[in-house]
Amino acid sequence: MFPEYRDQISRLKTSDQHFAKLFDEHNALDQHIKNIESHIVGGTPAEVEQLKKRKLQLKDQLYVILQKAA
């Protein structure tokens, strides 16, 4: 995610608690979605859709923070 911001992401993960929380939540959602889609854990298509929407919201928030930090 956002390879062009790799340095900023590394810096913000250690210096900005809010960014780190959003980043961790995004990654956790990504893994949970993969687990549902791989049938490792149960989940409905509607649940996956809601999780993907939340993940996209987080990605948008992270991008705004990264743009401001650049």
Buried (B, 14 or more C-beta within 10 A) or exposed (E): EEEEBEEBBEEBBEEBEEBBEBBEBBEEBBEBBEEBEEEEEEBEEEEBEEBEEBBEEBBEBBEEBBEEBE
